[in-house]
Amino acid sequence: QVQLVESGGGLVQPGGSLRLSCTASGISITTFPMGWYRQGPGKQRQAVALIGNGDGNLTLYEQSVKGRFTISRDNAKNTVSLQMNSLTADDTGVYYCQLRRAGDRTYYWGQGTQVTVSS
């Protein structure tokens, strides 16, 4: 069974940092694009950061997090991470890990991890 499990969320003050991790089981992430999405209060789930499956590991970031967040992957450990710096209240939300299997249009999601940025 394919599972994605996020960890690392929590409460942090504005300006602080968190590192989220997503570990996959039941599937190897090596050949699949991965992403981090978040759903803020009263908002639609949206992509925060994406990373490709190619040798270059190309990345894309939502405009508001560009320069503050860094997505990375460790295929040997079957994990993808999101380093979040200079956090603001607008970063608050549930963060989800995604694996995209384009061949059969299948998306896998983790259960989400809560990130709360507040004083």
C-alpha positions as CSV (number, residue, x, y, z in Angstrom):
1,Q,0.0,0.0,0.0
2,V,1.3,3.4,-1.0
3,Q,1.7,5.8,1.9
4,L,3.1,9.3,2.3
5,V,3.7,10.4,5.8
6,E,4.6,14.0,6.7
7,S,6.3,15.2,9.8
8,G,7.9,18.3,11.2
9,G,4.9,20.6,11.6
10,G,4.2,22.6,14.7
11,L,3.9,26.0,16.2
12,V,6.5,28.6,15.3
13,Q,6.8,32.3,15.8
14,P,6.9,34.7,12.9
15,G,10.4,34.8,11.4
16,G,11.1,31.3,12.6
17,S,11.9,28.2,10.6
18,L,10.6,24.7,10.2
19,R,11.6,21.7,8.2
20,L,9.0,19.3,6.9
21,S,9.7,15.8,5.8
22,C,7.7,13.3,3.8
23,T,8.6,9.7,3.7
24,A,7.0,7.3,1.2
25,S,6.4,3.7,1.6
26,G,5.0,1.1,-0.8
27,I,6.5,3.0,-3.7
28,S,9.8,4.4,-4.8
29,I,9.7,8.2,-5.4
30,T,12.7,8.2,-7.7
31,T,10.9,8.5,-11.0
32,F,8.0,10.7,-9.8
33,P,7.6,14.5,-9.4
34,M,6.9,15.4,-5.9
35,G,5.3,18.4,-4.3
36,W,4.3,20.2,-1.2
37,Y,0.9,21.8,-1.0
38,R,-0.8,23.7,1.7
39,Q,-4.4,24.6,2.6
40,G,-4.8,27.7,4.7
41,P,-7.8,28.5,6.8
42,G,-10.8,29.0,4.4
43,K,-8.6,28.5,1.4
44,Q,-8.2,26.0,-1.4
45,R,-5.3,23.6,-1.3
46,Q,-2.6,25.0,-3.5
47,A,0.9,24.1,-4.6
48,V,3.7,25.6,-2.6
49,A,6.8,23.9,-4.1
50,L,7.3,21.3,-6.7
51,I,10.4,19.2,-7.6
52,G,10.9,17.2,-10.8
53,N,12.0,13.6,-11.1
54,G,14.8,14.3,-13.6
55,D,18.5,14.5,-13.0
56,G,18.3,18.2,-12.6
57,N,15.6,18.1,-9.9
58,L,14.0,21.2,-11.3
59,T,12.0,23.1,-8.7
60,L,9.1,25.5,-8.9
61,Y,7.8,27.7,-6.0
62,E,4.7,29.7,-5.4
63,Q,5.5,33.3,-5.6
64,S,4.9,34.1,-1.9
65,V,7.4,31.5,-0.7
66,K,10.1,32.0,-3.3
67,G,13.4,32.7,-1.6
68,R,12.1,31.5,1.8
69,F,11.2,27.9,1.1
70,T,13.4,25.2,-0.4
71,I,12.2,21.8,-1.6
72,S,14.5,18.9,-1.9
73,R,14.5,15.2,-2.3
74,D,16.5,12.3,-1.2
75,N,15.6,9.4,-3.4
76,A,17.8,7.0,-1.6
77,K,15.8,7.6,1.6
78,N,12.5,7.9,-0.3
79,T,11.9,11.3,1.2
80,V,11.1,14.8,0.1
81,S,11.6,17.8,2.4
82,L,10.6,21.4,2.6
83,Q,12.8,23.9,4.5
84,M,10.7,26.9,5.5
85,N,12.4,30.0,6.7
86,S,11.2,33.5,7.6
87,L,7.8,32.2,8.3
88,T,4.8,34.5,8.5
89,A,1.2,34.1,9.6
90,D,0.2,33.7,6.0
91,D,2.2,30.5,5.9
92,T,-0.2,28.9,8.4
93,G,-2.0,25.9,7.1
94,V,-2.0,22.2,6.7
95,Y,0.9,21.0,4.5
96,Y,0.5,18.0,2.3
97,C,3.0,15.9,0.5
98,Q,2.1,14.8,-3.0
99,L,3.4,12.2,-5.4
100,R,2.3,12.5,-9.0
101,R,2.1,9.4,-11.1
102,A,1.4,10.8,-14.5
103,G,1.2,7.5,-16.3
104,D,-2.2,6.6,-14.9
105,R,-3.1,10.1,-13.6
106,T,-2.8,8.9,-10.0
107,Y,-2.0,11.3,-7.2
108,Y,-1.0,10.2,-3.7
109,W,-1.3,12.4,-0.7
110,G,-0.1,12.3,2.8
111,Q,-2.3,13.0,5.8
112,G,-1.0,16.5,6.2
113,T,0.9,18.2,9.0
114,Q,-0.2,21.4,10.7
115,V,2.0,24.5,10.6
116,T,0.9,27.4,12.7
117,V,2.8,30.7,12.6
118,S,1.8,32.8,15.5
119,S,3.2,34.9,18.3
